[in-house]
């Protein structure tokens, strides 16, 4: 389980069952989504995440090697471009990192 912190509260999220849904204009940024479209099972303890209609899980691949995860973040927002939109860093362990690296390898070949 990957972990993240909001206002001093620790939350856990499973990266298993996530897939790369799309990428961005920058070659090292990928957006994840649940295979079954059940967002709640990944962030059920975080009521702000569940309540938001605008949310994303983002994988930043290493700019030196696009098949290796640099970091994993999540974000939810009220308005696009709002400076108060903060990416929340998710601590990923070795097993989660290997899973995400596998997703990048599958996506990029």
C-alpha positions in Angstrom: 0.0 0.0 0.0 1.2 3.5 -0.9 0.7 6.2 1.7 0.1 9.9 1.6 -0.7 12.6 4.2 -3.3 15.4 4.2 -3.5 17.8 7.2 -1.5 15.4 9.3 -3.7 12.4 8.6 -2.2 9.4 6.9 -4.1 7.6 4.1 -3.2 4.5 2.2 -4.0 3.7 -1.4 -3.5 0.6 -3.5 -1.9 1.1 -6.9 -2.9 -2.4 -8.0 -5.8 -2.3 -10.4 -4.7 1.1 -11.8 -3.8 1.5 -15.4 -2.4 4.3 -17.5 -5.4 6.0 -19.0 -3.7 8.8 -20.9 -0.5 10.9 -21.2 0.2 14.6 -21.4 2.0 16.9 -23.8 5.1 16.3 -21.7 6.5 12.9 -22.5 7.1 11.9 -18.9 3.6 12.6 -17.4 1.0 9.9 -17.3 -2.5 9.8 -15.8 -3.8 6.7 -14.1 -7.3 5.4 -13.7 -8.9 2.3 -12.1 -9.4 -0.6 -14.4 -13.0 -1.0 -13.0 -13.7 2.8 -12.8 -14.3 2.4 -9.0 -12.3 5.4 -7.7 -13.8 5.0 -4.2 -12.0 1.8 -3.5 -8.6 3.5 -3.9 -9.3 6.6 -1.8 -12.2 5.5 0.4 -10.8 7.1 3.6 -10.2 10.5 2.0 -13.6 12.2 1.9 -12.2 15.2 -0.1 -11.1 12.9 -2.8 -14.4 11.1 -3.0 -16.4 14.3 -3.0 -14.4 15.9 -5.8 -15.6 15.5 -9.4 -12.2 16.7 -10.7 -9.4 14.4 -9.7 -6.3 12.7 -11.1 -3.6 10.3 -10.2 -0.4 11.2 -12.0 2.8 9.3 -12.5 5.9 11.3 -13.3 8.4 9.1 -15.2 12.1 9.9 -14.9 13.1 12.3 -17.6 16.3 10.2 -18.1 14.4 6.9 -18.4 10.7 7.0 -19.2 10.3 3.4 -18.1 11.1 4.3 -14.5 8.8 6.0 -12.0 10.1 9.2 -10.6 7.1 10.0 -8.4 3.4 9.4 -7.9 1.0 12.2 -7.0 -2.7 12.8 -6.7 -4.7 16.0 -7.0 -8.2 17.2 -6.8 -9.4 20.6 -7.7 -12.3 23.0 -7.9 -11.1 24.9 -10.9 -8.4 24.2 -13.4 -5.5 26.5 -13.1 -6.3 27.5 -9.5 -3.0 28.2 -7.7 -4.5 26.4 -4.6 -4.5 23.1 -6.4 -1.8 21.1 -4.8 -0.3 17.9 -5.9 0.0 15.5 -3.0 3.0 13.3 -3.1 2.3 9.6 -2.5 5.1 7.5 -0.9 5.5 4.3 -2.9 7.3 1.3 -1.7 9.5 -1.0 -3.8 6.6 -3.3 -4.8 4.3 -0.4 -5.8 7.2 1.1 -7.7 7.8 -2.1 -9.6 4.1 -2.3 -10.5 4.1 1.3 -11.8 7.3 0.7 -13.7 5.6 -2.3 -15.3 2.7 0.0 -16.5 5.2 2.4 -18.0 7.0 -0.5 -19.8 3.7 -1.8 -21.2 2.7 1.7 -22.3 6.0 2.6 -24.0 7.0 -0.8 -25.2 
